[in-house]
Amino acid sequence: MTTPITGGDRQNPAGIKTLAIRLEPDVHTQLTLIAQLRNSTITDEIRKALMAHIDGIKGSADLASQAESAMAEIEREAAARREAIAQLFGSDPEATKTRPARGR
């Protein structure tokens, strides 16, 4: 079952994804102690660590290059699908870019 986009409750607010991770016992013990000393929770400490990790990676030229390659591949796949739809239905592939989907 997926997390609802709207609604939610105190344990699982709307839009929040739940992730289970496995930690070695010593890492868990250290993390628990850090959370206690900082008057925090293990979840909050993990979130802070993940955000710091993500912020540190955002400036990576290698990651930016990989993202550009991924975007180019997405565009190639989209163009191929537009062409396939155009061939299947005899329409202009450029028109399928902006045409709204039927039945939505």
Buried (B, 14 or more C-beta within 10 A) or exposed (E): EEEEEEEEEEEEEEEEEEEEEEEEEEEEEEBBEEBEEEEEEBEEBBEEEEEEEEEEEEEEEEEEEEEEEEEEEEEEEEEEEBEEBBEEEEEEBEEBEEEEEEEE
